[in-house]
């Protein structure tokens, strides 16, 4: 059976020409002149500040001379120790207070509320002085057969700093932990109770692990804040970093330089804690994010190995 090509229109001369490719859009970026002006002003202010400090009568050579002094290193160690112990007291006390605050027992709930109200409402420096000067009110501390001594011998500068910072931190951690516990859906608790789990086991195995995603980020900020707050305990004679820098500054005649030295050490320690906080937050974000954000090292490695690679090339 023959087919008439002219009638069917199947000839090559009747094929429509291919459509021309659309022209690429030439995007012209908008110029933000305000950004340039703001950058110039910011650089000018920064340069003025640097020039003022460079022209000031500051013995910058004293900073590296005392940077690794034994008294400074010892102060750094005491600062870190006090930070860890105070946060331990604060976290344990905060969890306990949060559970008490959420309790249906009005007595325990009221006690927790009063504790949080008092310690959050008074400055931590005032609390430190109260603990330090309680010896003017109580001559002895008597714990029965366990311990009995003069209050001045019992309440050392270290114990004063630990109680003042730890008990104050417990009030803030209580609110953080309470927010984390409330973030967990009540159905989780009801399902656990339906399976026969006790209230304590439900908290330990179901509620608290899920609440950690909410609790960890602000807790990391509290650790960094606690590290800086330890500088206040120099007022109660505890020889931490700031107190050591003060003593060296008075002896060497370079107090301002030693303050800069202490600031440099605080920046180093807080930077290291910030890195640790990032990895802890990343760990607890595994259950809520499909793809975890890259770590700083992964970002650097991706930037280094992508240099010279054509855009759009396969990795």
ZIKAHU-V99593 format. One record per pair of residues at least 24 apart in sequence whose C-alpha atoms are under 8 Angstrom apart, sorted by sequence separation. I is the first residue (numbers start at 1). GAP is how many residues later the second one is. D is the distance in whole Angstrom. If there is no record, write none. Layout:
BEGIN
i=[I,I]
gap=[GAP,GAP]
d=[D,D]
END
This chain:
BEGIN
i=[131,132,181,184,181,184,132,180,183,131,181,180,183,128,131,180,128,131,180,177,180,128,179,180,128,179,127,128,177,228,176,227,124,124,176,176,227,124,173,224,119,120,119,224,224,120,119,120,220,117,220,116,115,116,220,116,217,165,216,217,165,216,213,216,213,161,212,213,97,93,97,94,161,86,90,94,98,102,160,85,86,89,90,93,94,97,98,101,161,88,89,90,91,92,93,94,95,96,82,86,87,90,91,94,95,98,99,157,82,86,89,90,93,94,98,157,158,85,89,90,93,94,157,87,91,95,86,90,91,94,95,132,128,125,129,125,128,87,87,83,86,83,83,80,83,79,82,79,78,79,78,79,77,78,75,76,75,76,74,75,74,75,73,75,72,75,72,71,72,76,62,63,67,59,62,63,62,60,63,58,59,63,58]
gap=[24,25,26,26,27,27,28,28,28,29,30,31,31,32,32,32,33,33,33,34,34,35,35,35,36,36,37,37,38,38,39,39,40,41,42,43,43,44,46,46,48,48,49,49,50,51,52,52,53,54,54,55,56,56,57,58,60,61,64,64,65,65,68,68,71,72,72,72,73,74,74,75,75,76,76,76,76,76,76,77,77,77,77,77,77,77,77,77,77,78,78,78,78,78,78,78,78,78,79,79,79,79,79,79,79,79,79,79,80,80,80,80,80,80,80,80,80,81,81,81,81,81,81,82,82,82,83,83,83,83,83,104,105,107,107,108,108,136,139,140,140,143,144,147,147,148,148,151,161,161,162,162,163,163,164,164,165,165,166,166,167,167,168,168,169,169,172,173,173,189,192,194,194,195,195,195,196,197,197,198,198,198,199]
d=[8,7,7,7,7,6,6,8,7,6,5,5,8,6,8,7,7,7,8,8,5,8,8,5,5,8,6,8,6,7,6,8,7,7,7,8,7,7,7,6,8,7,5,7,8,6,6,7,8,8,8,5,7,7,6,8,7,8,8,6,8,6,7,8,5,6,7,6,8,8,8,8,8,6,5,4,5,8,8,7,8,5,6,5,6,6,7,8,7,8,7,7,8,7,8,7,7,8,8,6,6,5,6,5,6,6,7,6,7,4,8,4,8,4,5,6,6,8,7,8,7,8,5,7,6,6,8,6,8,7,8,7,7,7,7,8,7,7,7,7,8,6,5,7,7,7,7,7,8,5,5,6,8,7,6,7,4,5,8,4,8,7,8,8,6,6,6,6,7,8,8,6,7,7,7,7,8,7,7,8,7,6,7]
END
